Amino acid sequence: MIRRRNGRRLLLSAGAALIGLAAALAISSPASAARTDVTLGVRLEPPHLDPTAGAAAAIDEVVFINVFQGLTQVDRDGTIKPALAESWTISDDGTVYTFKLHQGVTFHDGTAFDAEDVVFSLDRARGADSVNAQKAKFEVIDKVEAIDPSTVRITLKQPTGDFLFTLGIGDAVMVGPESADANKSDPVGTGPFKFSRWVKGDRVDLERNSDYWGTPAKLDKATFKVIGDSAAALAALMAGDVDGFPIYPAPENLPQFEADPRFAVVVGSTEGETILATNNAKKPFDDKRVRQAIAHAIDRKAIIDGAMFGYGTPIGSHFAPHHPAYVDLVGTYPHDPEKAKALLAEAGYPDGFKATLKLPPPAYARRGGEILASDLKKVGIELELIPLEWAQWLEQVFKGKDYDLTIVSHTEALDIDIYARDDYYFGYKNPEFKALIARLGATTDTTARYDLMREAQKILADDAVNGFLFQLAKTGVWDAKLKGLWENAPVQANDLTEVYWE
């Protein structure tokens, strides 16, 4: 019996050893190592991959910071930090910026990055034939000079308080003369990731840049998967086909994800002023009373609840509520259908009128358009809803100005100056506002700048230039083990440089 007990002890000991060995092997096996790839879902496919040649946020959301970099960078908290420029000095009069560049930086095609590339990039952005969506922001530059390979001097025509911020947006990334013309389909930057493949209609693949000049990315591969349908987005996340959506397109599903410990639901803010953009140059919208009537007809709460399931902050002008200079102007035109009818009658439209409402693909636009049409119908304005794909919207509305009304989120940061552009698609012309924006551009003192920003917001609200609806929330959903994605979106970017698996 003793022998049998001893034999049983030996068997148990051997079994325990085998279990321990198996556990050790499992811990050290590649299968249990932290993942080094990620697949993120995006609602919209970019029209191309050059952030210096298009207004679509979908471009920056894939390649900005990841593939392309600027001299500076707007960080996740909205602060300005060095990027390709390691440091800079500013002259006492605020017109001369001297940048010291990081040395040893190369583009993904192996060519060296130096001061001449900065000259090329900024001259290209502000040139006569520039197609840069933010060309107006670069027109303040008088000249760009390469002092030596690692030193650049930029002279401005006047002091410009937000110049370092401008250099940190996607429109200001550095490109090489050897590759610039092909960046729409084969982007070549200096960033921590290189472009790998674009399968049109499906995905964009990136891979880690092994020759990156800075801190290497933790991920080896990243895929941006295009999933335009909300039901498909839900299914892809639940099945694990994608690891997350930095901006999940169907807020009605968020409670389901919040109840599932596999996922993290992170709701932050964006720079996305969602507006009923109005063609101020076209009758009857050239009449301020008509625009005021529309403003009174809008039920912001109904739109936020119905289109965004409560995720969104009401706004009364074109400015982000999280900014220190924000003024709450929601009460300028409270929801008042009777007041709207009276204003329409005063403007000569006692029976209302008919108009078109062109809607791009996002749910906030399509759903919001239906609710808005119901609001306006109650005061006599009948809208024909015209759904458009993004390429159509950009061509017809943004470029062609062929529209009455449209709904869109303007996600560029600190972009109130767009209302001072003569050829902008709003068709808004106000010499007083334009002069104020010129003063803002030439002002460097923060307190004075904030005062001018507040004044600008009030002018836009009073003129009812557009129907100001809500600030778009950043509704992120991703695997709970995925770390490092941004909570807020101070610029249009899905920065992967600090993303890793726990």
N, C-alpha and C positions, 0 to 999 in steps of 0.2 A: 504494500500500500504506500509505504514511504517512497518507494521508487517511482510509483505512478504519480504521486504528488509532485515529486521532484521533476519528473518528466513533464507534468502539466505546467510547472513553473517555468521550465525551459521553453516550452511551446509559447507560453504567454510572453515571456521575455523576448523570444524571437519575433513574435507578432508585433509587440510594441516597437521593437527595433525597425521592423519593416515599415510600420506606420510612420515612425519618426523620419525614416529615410525618404518615404514618399512625400511627406510634408515638406521636408527640406528641398527635395527636387522640385516640388510645386512652387515653392517660394522663389527658387532661383531660375525657374524656367521662363522663357520668353513670354509665355502665355499670360503670366501674372505681372509682367513688367508694365509700367505706366505707358499708356498709348502715346504715340507721337504724331498722330494724324487727327484731323477734325473735319467734319462735314457740316457746314452751316447753311440753313435755308435762307433764301432771299425772295422777296415777293416779285421783284422786277428784274428782268434781264437788262444789263447795260446795252445801250445802242452801239457803243464801241468802248475801248479801254484806255482812251487818252483823256485824263482829267483836265488838260489845258485846252480842250477843243469841244466841250459840250457842257450843257447846263444840268443834265440828268444826275440826280444824287446817286443813282444806281452805279455810276462809274466809280465815284469816290468810295462807295461802300465796299468795293472789291479791291481796288488797287492803291488807293491813297494810304500812305504810311507803310503799307505792306510792301508794295513794289516801288512806288515813287515817293520821294521825300523833298522837302523844301529846305531853305536856309534855317527857318525856325519851324517849330511845331506847336500847335495848340494841343495841350495835353487833356487828359480825361476830365480834369477839374476846370478847364477853361483857361488855365494859365499858359503863358508863353515860355517855351524852353528851347535850348539850342538843338539843332538837328545837324544839317550839313555844315552850318557855321558853328564853330565851337565857342565863339565869343564875338562881341561887337562893341563899338563905341559910337556915340552920337555927338555931333558938334553942339556947341552951346546954343546956336540959333535953331537947332532941330532940323536942319536940312541936309546934313551930310552923315551918312551911315557907313562906317567902315567895318567890314566883316572879315574875321580871320577864319579860314576854312579848315576843316579836318584834313589832314594829309593822308595819303595812301588809300583814298577812296576810289573805287572803280565802278563803272556801270556793269550791268549784267553781261554785256557783250565783251567785257575785258578792257574797254577803253578807259583811260584815266579821267577822273572828274577833277576839274580845276577851275580857276577863276574865269577862264574864257568860256566855260560852259554856263556860268552864271550870267555873263554878258549876253550870250546867245539866248538863253531861256527868257530873260526879262525883256530883251529887245524884241523877241518873238511875241511875247505876251502883249506888248504895247504897240506893236508895229501897225502900219496902215492896213495891212491885209490880215491882221490877227482875227481869229475866230474864237478867242478866249471869251467865255461867258462873263468874266469879270474884268474885261479889258478896261473899263472905266476906272477901276481901282489902280491900274498901273499907269494911267495917264499923268499922274502927279510926278512921275520920274522924269528928271531932266536928262540925266546921262548915267550910264553904268560903265565903270572902268576897271580893268584888271591891272592892279598895281604890280603884282607878281603872281606866280601860280597859286598861292594860297591866300591872297588878299584881294578883296573887292571893295571898291568905293562906289556908293550909290548916292548921287546928288538929287535932291528933290526940288521941285519948283517952289514949294512952300512947306512949312512944317505940317506934318500929317500925323495926328495922334494915334491912329490905328495901323500904322505902317508895318510894325513888327507882327501884328495879328494877320494882316493881309498876306505877308510872306509865309504864314503858317497854314494857309488853306490849300485845298487841292489844286486850285487854279494856278498856284504859284510854284508848283513842283519843278525841280530841275530836270532838264532833258538834254540829251547829247545831240549835236548836229548830225552825227552819223546815223542816228536811229529815230529821230523825231518824226520824220514823215511816215514811218511805219507803226507808230505807237498805237494807233487805233486798233490794229489787229494783232500786233506783236510787241507788247509794251516792254520797254527796256529802261529800268530805273536804277537806283542805287540802294534800294531797300533790303530788308532782311529776308524777303521772299522774292523768288524769280517766277515769272510767268512760265507755265508749263504747257497748258492746252486749254482751248476754248471750244467746247462742243456746243454749237449754236442751239438755242432752245432748251439746253439741259444744264450745263454747268461750266464753271471756270476753275481750272486747277492751278494751284501754286505749289512751289517746292522751296525748301529752305535754301538760302543763298550761302553756300559753304565758304565763300570768299567775302562775307559781309565785314565791313570795316568796324562795326560797333559790336555790342553785345549780341551774340547769336540768338536766334529764336529757339524756343524749346521744342516747337513742332517741326517735324520733317516735311509734312505735307498738309495742305489745306485745300478744301474744295468748297466753292460757293455754288450750291444747288438751287436752280431756279424752280420755284414751286408757286405758281400764280393762283392756284385755287385754294380757298380756305379749308375745304374738307380734305383735300390732299395734304395740306400742311399738318393738320391734326393727325392724319393717318401716318404720315412719315415720321413724326415725332414718337407716336405711340409704338410704332414698329421698330424704332431705332435706325431707320434709314437715314435720318439726319440727327446730328447731336444737339441741335438747337437752332433757334431763330433769334438773332440779335434784336429784330423788331418783328414780333409775331403778328401776323396779319388779321387774326380773328379774336378780338378781345373777349368775345362771348365765351370762349373756351378757357379763359384764364382760371376760373374757379376749379375746373376739373384738374388742371395741372397743379394748382395750389394744394389740392387734396392728395396728390400723388407724390410720395417721398422720393421718387426717382428724378424729379425735376426741381429746378430752381426757377421761380417766377420773380423777375426783378423789374419793377416799374420805376422808371426815371423820367427825366425831362429831355426835351429836344429843343432845337432852335426853330422848329417847324410851326410858323404861323399859318394856320389853316384859314383860308379866306374864300369868300365869294368874289373872285376877281371880276372886275367890271370894266367894260370898254368905255372909258370916260370920253373918248373922242367920237362916239357914235350916238345918235339920237335913239331913244330919249334919255340915255344915260349921261349925256353932257349937261343935263339939268340937275343941279344939286338937290332940288326938291324931290326928284324921282329917286335919287340915291338915298336920300334921307328916308323916304317912304319905305324903300326896301330894307333899310336898317331897322326901322320900327317893326316891320313885318316878320323879321327873323326871330325865331324862338331858339336861342342858343342851347338852352338846357335840353330841349327836345332833340336837337341834332346830336349833342354829346351823348345823351342816353340812347338814342336810337341808332346812331351810326357807330359809336365807339363804346357802347355799354357802360357809360359813365367815366371812361378814361379820357380826360382832357380838361384843360383849364380855360374858362371863358376869357376872351380878350376883346378889347374895344379899340385897339389900334395895332399897328404892325410892330410889336415889340414883345420880347420874351418875359414872362412874369418873374423868372428867377434872376433877372438882371437887376443890379442895384439902382439903375435909373428908370425902372419901370413905373408907369403911372396907371392906376386902375381906372380905365375910362369906359368900362362895360356899361355904366349907367348913362352914358351920353345919349344913346337912343334905346331906351328900354322897349321891351316887346309890347307894342301898342297898335293892334290892327286898325283901330278907329282913327288914330293919328295918321297912320300910313295912308288910309283912304282919303283923308282930308288933304294931305300933301299932294297926292296924285291928282285930286280935283283941282287944286290950286295951280298945278303945273299943266293943266289942260287935258288930263286923262281921267275924267270922272268915272269912266267905264273900264278903266285899266287898259292894258295892251298885251300883245303877244310877243314873246321873245324866245330865244334858244338858250339852252344850258348845256354846254359841252363838257362831258365828264371823262377824265382819264381813268385808268383801271383801278386804283386803290379803293378799298372798301369804304374809306371815309368819304370819298367822292361819290361813288355810286349810291351808297345808302343815304349819305347826306343830301344828295341831289333830289332823291324822292321826297324826303322830309321837307326840304326847302321848297320844292315845287308845291307841296300841299300848303305851306305857310303863305306863299305868294298868291296862290289861287284864291285864298280867303280875302285878299284885298283887291282882287281883280286882275292880277298879272298871271297870264297863262304861259307856262313854260313847256317847250318841246325838249325833252331830254335826248341828247345825242351822245351815246357812248363812243369813246375813241380809245385806240391803243396809244401807247406813249409816243411812238414815232409820229402818229397822226396829230396828236396834241401839240407836240413840239413844232411841227410844220405849220399847222393851221392856226393855232392859238398863239404860242410863244413867239414864233418867227413871223407868221403871216398876219397876225392881229385880226384874223377873220373869225370873230365871235361876238356874242352879246355878253354872256356870263359864263363863268367856269368855276369849278371848285378845285383848289390845289393847295398843297402845303409848301410854303417857301422855307426850305430847311437850311439856307445859308445863314451863317452867324452874322449878327449886327448888320443886317442888310436894309435898314430903313432908307439908305441913300438911293435905292432903286427908284423911288418915287420922284427923284430929281433928274432922272435920265429922260431926255427929250424923246428918244425913240423906243422907250420901254412899252411893253404890250398893254399896260394899263391906259395909256393915252392921257395921263394926268399932267396938266401943266399949271403950275402955280409959282410965279416968280418969287414970291415971299418965301415959300418953302425951299426953292432951289438956292436962294441966297443964304438961308439958314444952314443948309447942308454944306455949302461952301465954307461958311464960318466954322462949322463943326470939323470939317476936314483939316482946317488950318489951326485948330486949337489942340494943344498938347496937355494942358492942365486938366486933370481928371475931374475935379469938381465942376469946372466950367463946361467940360464936355457933357457931363451928366445933365447939367441944366439945359443945354441945347437939345439933347436927346429928348428930354421931357417936353420941351416946347414943340419939337417936331412931331411927337406922338399926338399932341393935342390938335395940331393943325390937321393931321390926317383924319383924326376922329371927327372933328367938326365938319370937314369937307365930305365925310362919308365916302371917301374915295373908293373903298371896297367894302363888302360886307365882312367885318372881322368876326370870325366864328370862335375858334378855340386854338389853344396851343397843343400841338400833337404830343401825346405821351410816348415814351419809349417803353414798349411792353415787351420785355425780353423773356424768353423761355428757353432753358437749355438744361442739359444733363447736370444733375447736382454735383457731379464729380469734376465738371469742367470749370476751371478757374481763370480769372484774368480778363474776361470780357468787360467792356465798359457798361456802367449802370446808366449814365447820361450820355447825351450826344451833343457836346458843344460845337462839334463840326461834323460833317458828313464822313464818317469813317467807321470801319469795323477793324480796329487795331488789333492785330494778332501777335504783336511782339512780346507780350507778357502772358500769353495764353498757354495753359498747361493742364494736364490731367492729374488729379490728386491720387 
